[in-house]
Amino acid sequence: MVERTQLLIINLKIKEEEEEEEEREETELQYLIGDVTQPQNTSTNDAIIVHCVDDSGRCGRGGLFSAISTRSMQPETYYKKASKMRDLSLSDVHVIPVDDIMSRDQGRDMLALIVAQSRDSSGSLSGIKLPSLSIGLQRISSLALRLNASVHLPRIGHSTPHFNWYGTERLIRKHLSSKGIPTFIYYFPRHGQHKTIPSVSPELQTKVVDPLPDIFTDISVCFNGIDKITKLSLSRYIIAYNGDVEEAPTDKTTHIIVPGLEGKKLPWNTHKATVVSLKWLEDSLHEGHLLQTVKYII
């Protein structure tokens, strides 16, 4: 076997996102029937397998961890160790090499764990948090561009109650395939299922009566003074409707959302962002389109 450079286990941080990314032509999402832990169409390039985990370090039985463990125990071992070291925070991405007898002479397979769920003290597991998923995909995008790697994902959130697949698919397009990264979504074949490769997402093969509207296209918001529960709830809508949410104002921020106080100036706002009351966001969601900010400006 040809000697290959060892990929170190890393937890991708914010600095990965700040590097200037080369321009690439947008590619189409590709849908495959198969096992995501055995990446297809990789050629000699690196392949990043994506899996969403929670912040507890529990692997559970079945699912992707069990499948990947038939190739290598390193991902499961590292995930548990990261938990003991309290290194599993929402939006983190841990990249772990999958180095086994099936590894290729050219190109590497690696597993990227996005921490996109949380588990409370009673052991109750949350749903997948779209804001954390969005940040995680951005970090994977930067890594994939740097390594010239393809990205391989299961149907994220498939078995999660009330999970919004359309919003997830939109995030995958936005952060991966739209940047020219070869991106594959896998549908695992169940017993007796006909193994044909869909040309588009099976959800899109039938007419979508009420597709998600692009209410917040080119909108990037930052919340200030909004309680955590309200912020998390509204962040899901913004991201699902094609917008972005930032933890702190940047040059990319278009709107800063505050509780109210229309007509009062905020001396701390040194950015070009428009400061508006929470009601602007709530009313835009209620009306189903982006409203003018004139009467909501702070």
N, C-alpha and C positions, 0 to 999 in steps of 0.2 A: 504494500500500500504506500502511496506517495505521502511523504511527511507533510503535514499541514500545520499552519500556525494555530496555536491553541486560542480559542476565544475565552477570555476571562469572564467569569460571572459578574454582571454589573447591574446596578440599579440606576436606570436612566434618570437624569435630573434635568432641571429647567434649562441649564446651559446648552443641553442638546438641541433645544428648540430655537435658540437664539442665533445659531449659525445660519449664514446665508445659504439658501438651497438653490441648486441649479434648476433652470427651467427645463421641463420635459413636456412632451406632448401627452395629453390626457389619454388614458387607456380605458377600455370597457371592463367592468367587473365580469369575471368568468365564473360560471357555476358548474360544479363537478359532483358526480356521485362517487363517493369513496370515503376513505379514512384520512382525516386531516393530519394524523400523526405520521402518515406515509406520503409526504408531499409529491405531487405530480408536476410535470412540465417544468422541472427545475434546471435542466441542462447542466451546465457546470457552475451555476451561480449559487450563492447562499440562499437559504430558505428560512423564513421566520414563521414559526407556527404560533398562533395567538390563542391564549386561553384566559378567560376571566375568572378570578378567584376572589375570596373574601379575605378579611384582615385577621382571621383567626389561626391560620396555619393548618386547618383541618382538611385533609384530602378527600375523605369519604370513600365510598365504594362505587365502582363503575365509572363511567364517564371518561374524560380525556386523560386524567391522571393515571387511571388503571391501564389505558391503552399505551400511553407513552412509557410507562414503567416496564412494559415488555421489551422495550428498546434500551432504556437506561433508567436506573433508580436515582440518578443525580438530581433531576428536577424536583422530585418529591422530597428528597433529603434536604435540598437547599431550601425549599418552601417552608418546611418545618423548622429549620434552623433560623430562617429569617424571622419567623414568628417569635421564637425564643429570644432573639436579639431585639425584638420590638421594632423591626424594620419593615413592617407591612402597613403602610399608610395609604388611604384612598388616593387614587391617581398614580401611585407608584407603578413602574414597569420594571420587572426583574427579568433579565435575559440570561438564559442558562443553556450551555451547549448540550446537544443530544449526541453524545459520542459513543457509538457502539459498533458492533460488527456489520451493521447495515449502513454505516456512514460511507459517503461517497469519496472517491479518490480526489475529486475536484469539487469544491463547494462544500458548505457545512449546513447542517440542520441545527436550528436553535429554537428554544421555546421562550416566548415572551409572555410573562404572567402580568396581566393588568389587574391591579387591585381595584375592583369596581363594585364590590359588595361589602357590607359590614355585618357583624354578628354581635348581638347584645349579650349581656351577662347571663341571660336565661338560655342562650344558645339559638335564639330565633334569628333567622337569616333574612336580610333585607333583599329587595329586588336589585337588579343591576341599576346603578346610578349613572344616568346618561352624562352628566358633567364629568365624572371621573373617567368614564369610557372615552369621552371626547379627548380629554387631556392625554390619556394613555395612547390613543391612536396617533395623536400628534407626535408623541415621543417615538413611537415605532416608525412613523413616517420618516423622521430625521435619520434614524438608524438605517432604515432600508435604503434611503437615497445614498448614504455614505458608503454602504457596503455593496450597492448595486444588487440588492436582494429582492426576491419575490416574497409576498406575504400570503399566508394560508390561514383561513379562519373557518371554524365551524359556524353553524347558524346560531350566533350568540343570542342567548336568552330564550332559546327554543322551548325549554320546559318551564320557564319562569311565568307564573300567573300574571296576567294583565300587562305583559311586556310588549313594548311598541317596536315591532320588527321594522316597520317602515322608517322610523326615526333612526334605528341602528344602521340600516342599509344606507341611509343618507349620509351618516357620519363616515362610514367606510368609503363611500365615493368621495366625499369632501376631502378627507385626510390622506387617502391612499391612491385610488385609481385616478383621481383628477390630477394628481401630481406625476402621472406616468409610471407609477409603481405597479408591476404585474401583481394583480390581486385575485385570489381564488377563494370562493366560498363553497364549502363542502356540505353535501347532504348525505348523511350516513345511510347506506342501504339497509333497510329492515328486512326481516325474513320474508321472502316471497316478493319483494319489491322488484319491479322491472328496472334494470340498471341502464337507463338511458341518461344521457347528459343533457340537462335543460339548457337552452340557449339564453334564457333570461330567468330571473327569479320566478319560481313557481307561483308566488303571490301575484306577479304581474302578468301571468298568462291569462288571467281572467280580468274583466273590466273592473277597475277600482272605482267604486261609486263615490267615495269620499276620501281622496288622497290628501296627504298632509299639505297644507298651504305653505307657501314660502313667505310667511309674514315678515320674518326678520332677516331676510337676505341682506348681506353687507352691514348688518347691525352687530355691534359688540358692546355689551353692557357690563357695568360694574355696580354692585349693590353697596350702599353705604347707609348704615343705621337700620337695616332691615333684619328682623328676627330670623334665626337660622331656619326654622321650619318653612316660613314663607319663601325665603331665598331658595331653598332646595326645590320646593314645589314649582316655583316660577322658572328656575333654571332649566328644569326638564322641558318645559314648554318652549323656551327660547331655543334650546339646542335642537329639539325635535322639529321646530319650524324654521330651521336653517340659519339660526343666529349663533353667536358666541357669547360666553360668559367669562369674565376675567376676575381674578381675586383682588387685583389692585389696578387703578387707572394706568394706562400706558398710552403711547401715541396712537395705538390702534383703537382705543376706546371711543365709541361714538356717543354713548349715553351713560350718565351716572344716575342711578335710581335711588331716590331718597324717600322717606316716609311721607313728606308733605311740605308744608310751609311755602306754598306758591308765592312768588313775588319777592322772596328774601334771597340775598346774595350769599354765596358760600365763599369765604376768603381763601379756603384751602384748595379750591379748584384751580390749578395752574395748567390744566390740560385744555385741549380744544373741544373736549366732549361737552355735549349739551346736558345740563343737570335738570332732570324732570322728576315730577312726583310719581310715586308708585301707581297712582291712578291712571297715568298714561299707558303703562304696561297692561294693567288690568282691563282698561277700556279697549285697547287694541286687540287683546285676546277675545274679548266679548264680541267685538264687531267683526273679527275675522280678517282684519287688514291693518296695516300700519297707519296710525292716526298722526295728523300734524301735531307738533309739540307746542304750538303757540300758547294755548291756555293752560299748559301743564308745566311750563318752564319755571324753575326756581330762581 
